[in-house]
Amino acid sequence: MSNKTVLTSEAAPRARRRLPPEISILGVMIGMMLLFEALGWMFEGQSFIANPLRLKIMILQEAEIGIIAVGVTQIIIMGGIDLSSGSLVGMTAMIAASLAQAAGYTHAIYPSLTGLNPIFPVIAGLVAGTLAGLLNGSLIAYTKIPPFIATLGMMVSARGVADWYTNGEPIGNLSEDFGVIGSDWWPVVIFLSMAILFHLALRYTRYGKFTYAIGANPLAARVSGINVERHIVLVYAVAGLMSGLCGVVHTARAISGQAGVGMGFELDAIAAAVIGGTSLSGGVGRLTGTIIGAVILGVLTSGFTFLNVDAHYQEIIKGGVIVAAVIADQYRQRKRRSV
């Protein structure tokens, strides 16, 4: 047998193993839905899947997490982490809500800013989120503070700003024009649009090549001519923009602003990315996997609620799923290094 034949026979099974990671993740999601379907008929006497209202609520809720996860995924691919995204949602939600008051409503803080065009609260929320992301990135890139510490500080500070901005009081009576942003399927359209946009950016542009390169090896990226600090600031600014967009969408959906909005969103966004195959070690990940990961989280939450599982048990199980995803990621990394 020639060497060529040996190489060909060894390469064939290896090529067969290189299936897109989304295939296995999608299989997990489908299996989970079928499991809840079976349990639903056994214990509740009704279908989990064949309920359009339940599925719509699940998809709309996870669309908000998905918007954040679009930014968080890029940070993790770059080798960083962001614990502030949920708090930025709360801060930007209050800022947007304060400028989205219906005409004739007297606001305690800004009584003159009512009846504005919806574009103003949208821009305010997006700008506030982007500025917070710029601050996160600048601290990490230029002061060399670990991302965990820098974003943890922003998480606490942003939550404080949200409470201070309106003394912790909710803001209601928002204009109907602003509420259109969160109506019907618009949150899902916004989420998928952002996911597709940045999926293409990560795959086909220098922005994506730089992001993966820094996550794989920051020193090699610097030697190859990449301005690592500037790109870190840019990616964190994008993540802040996504948090601001989520804050705007959530406020429009709820037709009110709540300072406590976004609590725990950052953990769900990280979980969606990791479940979707993004490596916490950096350099590996796809937004297509993150989309599926967000849906898996939605199926878990909706399925447990459908089966009347206590909320405390839901959090415990969700935590176990996240840990299992990280363990699987570590296994994949060891296997990749051994090849």
N, C-alpha and C positions, 0 to 999 in steps of 0.2 A: 504493500500500500504506500503510495507516495505521500510526501509531506503536505502537498496541496489538498489531497483527499482528507487527511487527518484534520487540517485546519478547517476545512469546509464542514466536516461532521461535527466539530466542536463549536463552530460559530452558529450553526443552525439552532440548537436548543437555546443558546444564549440569546439569539435574536427573538426567539419565541417568548422568552421571559421578559423582554423589554416592552411590556404593554404599558400604556399610559396609566399613571397611578390613579387617575380619576375613575378608571374602570372598577378597581377594587373598592374605592370609596363609594361609588354609585351602587355597587352591589350591597354594601353595608346598609345604605339608606333604604333600598328596596326591601331588603330582609327585615329591617326594623319596622317598616310600615306594614308588612305582611304579618309580623308578630303582633303588633297592636291590633290589627284587623282580627286576628284569631282570638286574642284575649278579649276584644270588645264583644264578639259574639258569645264567648264563653261566660263572661261575667256581667256584661251590660245588656246583652241581647240586641245589640245594634252595631251598625258598621262604623268603623273609624274613618275609612277612606271615602265612602259614599255620602259625605256630608259637606256640600259646597260652602256653607257658612263657616264651618270649623276650619276647613282648608284655607279659605280666604283670610280669616283672622290670623292663622298661623303664618301665612306667607307675608302678610302686611307687617306683622310684628318682626319677623326675621329680616325683612327688607331694611329696617332701620339698623339692626345689628350688622347687616351686610354692608351698608354704606360705610360704617366705621371700619369694618374688617378690610375693605379695599385699601384703606390707608395703612392699617396696622400690618397687613400682610407684607406690604412693601418695606416697612421698617424691619420686620423680622427677617425678610430675605436679605436685607442689608446688614444683618447681624445685630440689630438693636432691639429695643422693646419699648412699648408705650403704655404706661399705666394711667395716663391722664385723659384718655379719649372720652371716657364716660363723664368725667367732671366737665370737660369742655362742652359736651352736649348740654349739660345743665346750664352752664354760663351763657352759651350762645342762644339757648332757648329763651332765657329771660331777656336778653338784649333784643332779640327779634320780636318777642311778644310785646315789649314796652313800646315798640315803634309800629305795631300792627293794630293799635286800638281803633275801634270803629269811631266814626265821626260822632261828636257830641258826648263822648265818654270822658269824664274828667279823671285823669291819672294823678295819683298822689305825688309822683316825682316829676313827670314831664307833662303837665296839663295842656301845653300848647301843641304837643306832637301827637295829634289824633287825626284820623281820616287820611293818613298818608297813602301814597301809591304803594302797593305791595312790594315793589322792587326795592324800596328803602330798607324795610326790615330784613329782606333776603340778603341784600348786600352787607348790611351791618353784621348779621350772623356769620356770613362767610368770611368777612374781613377779620372779625374778632377771633374766629377759629384759626385762621391762617397766621395771624400775629402771634397767637399762643404757640402754634407749631414752630414758627420761626425762633421764638425764644427757647423752646425746648432744644431745637437743633443747634442753635448758637452755643448754648451752655455745654452741650455734649461735644460739639466739634472743636470749640476754641478754649474751653476751660478743662477739657478732658474729664469732666464729671461722668461717672458711669451712667448709662441711660436709665437704669433702674432708679437711681437716686434722683436724677434730674426730673424725670417724669412723675416720680412719686411726689416731689415737692410741688410740681405743677398741679397734680391731682388735688392736693389739699388746698392750694391757693385758689384754683379756679372754682372749687366748691365754695370757698369763702367769699369770693367775688359774687357768685350767684346769689348767696344769702344776703350779702351786704347791699347789692344793687337794688333790691326791693324789700329789704328788711325781712326776708323769708316769706313774704306774702305772695300768694298766687296772683297772676294777672289774667283776667278774663275779658269777655266782651270783645274778642278780636273780630276784625272785619271779615265778611264773607269772601271777598276777593282773595285775601291772604289764605283763607281756609281751603281754597281750591287746590293748592299745592299738595295738600295731604289727603285729598278726596279720591274716591274710587281706587284705581290701580296706579295712580301717579307715583306713590313711593316705590313700587316695584319697578316701574319704568325708569325712575331716577337711579335706583340701585343697579339695574342691569346695564344702563347706559354708562355709568361710572366704571363698572366692572369690565365692560367691553373696551372702553377707552384706554384704561390703564393696562389691560391685558395686552392690547396691541402695542402700547408704549413700552411695556416690559420686554416684549418679544422682538420688536422690530426697530427700536430706536436706540440711540446712544444712552439715553436715560436708563433704559432697562439693562443694557450691557454694563454700565457703570454700577448700577445697583447690585447686580449679581456678582460682579467682580469684587466689590468692597466686602460683600458678605462672605465670599469664599476666601479671600486673603487681602486684608486692607493694605499690608506692606507691599505686596506685589502690585496691587492697584495703583498705589502711589508711585512706585518705580516706573510703571507703564505710562505715567503722565496724567493720571486722573487727579483732579483737585478733590481729594477725599472730603475735606472739611466743607467745601461749598456744596458738594452733593449731599452730605448728611443733612445740612440745613434745608436743602431743597426737599428731600424726602419727608422730613418731619413737618415742613410747611404744608406739603400735600396731605399728610395725615391730619393736620389741624384743620385744613379746608374740608376734609371729609367729615370730621366731627362737627364743624359748623353747619355743614349741609344737613347732617342728621338732626341737629338741634332745630333747624328751620322746619324740616319735614315733620318731626315729632310735634312741634308746637302747632303746625298747621293741621295735623291730624286731630290733636286733642282740643283745638280751638281755645287753648289756654297755655299759660307758661307756669311751670312749677320748678322751684329751685332744686328739688330733689330728683329731677328727671335725669336719667342716665346712670343712676347708681348701679354698678355692676356691669354696665355695658362693655367696659374695657376687657373684663375677663371673658365675656361671651365672644367678643371679637377675636381675642387671642385664641380661644378654644376653637372657633370656626376655622381660623387659619391653620392651626396645628392638626385638627381633625382632617382638614383638607389636604394634608401632606406637606405643609410648609415646615421646614426644619428650624428649630430654635437655635441651631448652630450657625445659621445663615447660609446664604448661597444657593438654597434649594427652595422651590415653591412655585405655585401657579395660582392665579386668581380663579381659574376654572374649578380647582379643587376647593378653594375657599367658598365659592358659591354653594357647592354641594355640602361642605362642612356646616354652613349656616342653616341649610335646609335640615340637616341631620339634627342640629340643636333644636330647631323648631318642631321636628317630629317628636323628639324626646319630650319637650315641654308640653306640647299639645296632647301627646299620647298619655302621659302621666295624669294630666288634668282630666282627660276623657275617662280614665280608669279610677278617678277620685283618689289618687295617691296623695298623701299628705305632702304639703309644700316642703317641709323639712327633709323628708326622704328624697324628694326630687332633687334638692341641692346636693345631698350626699351622693346620689347616683350620678348626677352630672359631674361632680368633682371626680368620681371614679373614672368616668369616660375620658375626662381630660388627662388624667394620669396615665390611663391606658394608651391614649394617643401619643403622649410623650415617650412612653416606653417603646412603642412601635417605631417612633422616629429614631430613637437611639439604636434600635436593632437594625433599621435600614442603613443608618450611618456606618455602623460596624461592618455590615455586609458589603457596603459600597467600598469601604477602605480595604477590605480583604480581597476584592476582585483585582 
